[in-house]
Amino acid sequence: MNELIQKIVEKTGISQDQAEKAVEMVAGFLKERLPGPIAGHLDSVLGQSGSAQGGSVADAAKNLGSKFGL
């Protein structure tokens, strides 16, 4: 998750605190609206290190997208 937060800070110029809140809000929003099994994977996709199974955030997003057939 830290990698995602840093990218948001770099691209938008908002503070780290604001970026953290934005990521947490989006994650919460997705957890509420995604089907249970997929929502349960969000914590592992947006883990503390910002990676899923040692990959980048982009890899994590790609893995999540594959669950939707994207």
DRENGU-63133 format. One record per atom (N, C-alpha, C, O): x, y, z; residue in one letter. Coordinates in steps of 0.02 Angstrom, whole numbers, padded with zeros to 5 digits, always signed. Layout:
# DRENGU-63133
XYZA ...
This chain:
# DRENGU-63133
+00041-00059+00000M +00000+00000+00000M +00043+00062+00000M +00024+00114-00027M +00103+00058+00030N +00146+00116+00033N +00167+00139-00036N +00173+00199-00049N +00179+00092-00081E +00198+00110-00150E +00141+00149-00184E +00154+00198-00218E +00080+00126-00174L +00022+00160-00203L +00015+00230-00174L +00003+00278-00211L +00023+00237-00109I +00018+00302-00076I +00071+00349-00104I +00057+00407-00119I +00133+00325-00111Q +00187+00366-00137Q +00172+00389-00208Q +00185+00447-00226Q +00145+00345-00249K +00129+00363-00318K +00075+00417-00319K +00078+00463-00360K +00026+00412-00275I -00027+00462-00272I +00003+00529-00251I -00014+00581-00280I +00047+00529-00201V +00079+00591-00178V +00118+00622-00235V +00113+00682-00247V +00158+00582-00271E +00199+00607-00325E +00157+00636-00383E +00173+00689-00410E +00105+00601-00401K +00065+00621-00459K +00017+00678-00444K +00002+00718-00489K -00007+00683-00382T -00058+00734-00367T -00031+00792-00326T -00060+00847-00328T +00023+00781-00290G +00050+00835-00248G +00014+00842-00181G +00028+00888-00144G -00032+00796-00165I -00064+00799-00100I -00018+00770-00047I +00031+00736-00063I -00033+00783+00016S +00010+00758+00070S +00004+00682+00077S -00044+00652+00053S +00053+00653+00110Q +00052+00581+00122Q -00009+00562+00163Q -00041+00511+00149Q -00026+00602+00213D -00084+00589+00255D -00148+00588+00213D -00191+00545+00222D -00155+00637+00168Q -00215+00639+00126Q -00217+00579+00079Q -00271+00551+00068Q -00160+00559+00052A -00157+00501+00007A -00176+00438+00044A -00212+00396+00018A -00151+00430+00106E -00168+00371+00147E -00243+00368+00158E -00274+00315+00151E -00273+00425+00175K -00346+00427+00187K -00384+00409+00123K -00435+00374+00126K -00360+00434+00066A -00393+00419+00003A -00391+00345-00013A -00441+00315-00034A -00333+00314-00004V -00325+00243-00018V -00370+00202+00029V -00403+00155+00008V -00370+00220+00093E -00413+00185+00141E -00486+00192+00124E -00525+00145+00130E -00506+00252+00102M -00576+00263+00084M -00596+00221+00023M -00649+00190+00022M -00553+00221-00028V -00567+00181-00088V -00570+00107-00071V -00614+00071-00095V -00523+00083-00031A -00522+00013-00011A -00586-00005+00026A -00616-00057+00013A -00607+00038+00072G -00670+00026+00108G -00730+00025+00062G -00774-00017+00068G -00731+00071+00015F -00785+00075-00034F -00789+00010-00074F -00843-00018-00084F -00731-00013-00098L -00729-00074-00138L -00750-00135-00096L -00787-00178-00121L -00728-00139-00034K -00746-00195+00009K -00821-00199+00019K -00849-00254+00023K -00853-00142+00024E -00926-00141+00034E -00964-00163-00027E -01019-00190-00022E -00936-00151-00086R -00973-00162-00148R -00953-00224-00188R -00992-00247-00230R -00894-00250-00176L -00873-00310-00212L -00903-00372-00181L -00919-00373-00121L -00912-00425-00220P -00935-00488-00191P -00887-00511-00136P -00826-00500-00141P -00914-00543-00085G -00875-00563-00027G -00808-00596-00040G -00758-00574-00013G -00806-00647-00082P -00741-00681-00094P -00689-00633-00124P -00630-00638-00107P -00710-00589-00168I -00663-00543-00198I -00644-00488-00149I -00586-00469-00144I -00693-00463-00112A -00679-00411-00062A -00629-00436-00010A -00588-00398+00015A -00633-00500+00005G -00587-00530+00054G -00515-00529+00030G -00469-00532+00071G -00504-00526-00034H -00436-00525-00062H -00405-00455-00062H -00345-00448-00071H -00446-00404-00051L -00419-00336-00053L -00364-00324-00002L -00314-00291-00017L -00371-00351+00057D -00320-00341+00108D -00253-00370+00085D -00200-00340+00098D -00255-00427+00053S -00191-00455+00029S -00164-00417-00031S -00104-00410-00038S -00209-00392-00073V -00187-00353-00131V -00158-00286-00109V -00107-00264-00136V -00190-00254-00061L -00166-00190-00036L -00132-00198+00031L -00145-00161+00078L -00089-00248+00036G -00054-00262+00098G -00009-00205+00121G +00000-00156+00085G +00018-00211+00180Q +00060-00160+00209Q +00118-00139+00164Q +00135-00080+00161Q +00147-00186+00129S +00205-00171+00087S +00185-00142+00019S +00229-00121-00019S +00120-00140+00005G +00099-00115-00060G +00108-00165-00115G +00106-00147-00174G +00117-00227-00097S +00127-00278-00148S +00087-00339-00133S +00067-00351-00075S +00074-00377-00183A +00040-00441-00175A +00089-00495-00195A +00112-00498-00252A +00105-00538-00148Q +00151-00593-00161Q +00217-00568-00190Q +00244-00598-00237Q +00242-00513-00163G +00307-00487-00183G +00307-00446-00247G +00360-00424-00268G +00250-00436-00278G +00247-00397-00340G +00233-00324-00327G +00229-00302-00269G +00226-00286-00380S +00212-00215-00374S +00137-00205-00365S +00097-00251-00371S +00119-00143-00351V +00048-00126-00346V +00014-00138-00412V -00043-00161-00415V +00049-00123-00467A +00020-00135-00533A +00006-00209-00543A -00045-00228-00571A +00052-00252-00520D +00041-00324-00524D -00019-00344-00481D -00060-00386-00502D -00025-00314-00422A -00081-00330-00378A -00147-00310-00411A -00196-00347-00408A -00149-00251-00442A -00210-00229-00476A -00226-00275-00534A -00284-00291-00546A -00175-00296-00570K -00185-00342-00626K -00214-00408-00601K -00259-00436-00632K -00188-00433-00545N -00213-00495-00516N -00286-00488-00496N -00326-00533-00507N -00303-00432-00465L -00373-00420-00446L -00417-00415-00508L -00472-00443-00510L -00392-00380-00559G -00430-00373-00621G -00443-00440-00654G -00495-00450-00684G -00395-00485-00647S -00404-00551-00678S -00461-00589-00646S -00492-00631-00679S -00475-00575-00583K -00531-00607-00550K -00598-00585-00579K -00648-00619-00573K -00597-00526-00612F -00657-00500-00645F -00657-00515-00719F -00703-00497-00755F -00604-00549-00742G -00599-00564-00813G -00576-00505-00854G -00590-00501-00914G -00539-00458-00823L -00514-00399-00858L -00443-00411-00881L -00413-00366-00911L 
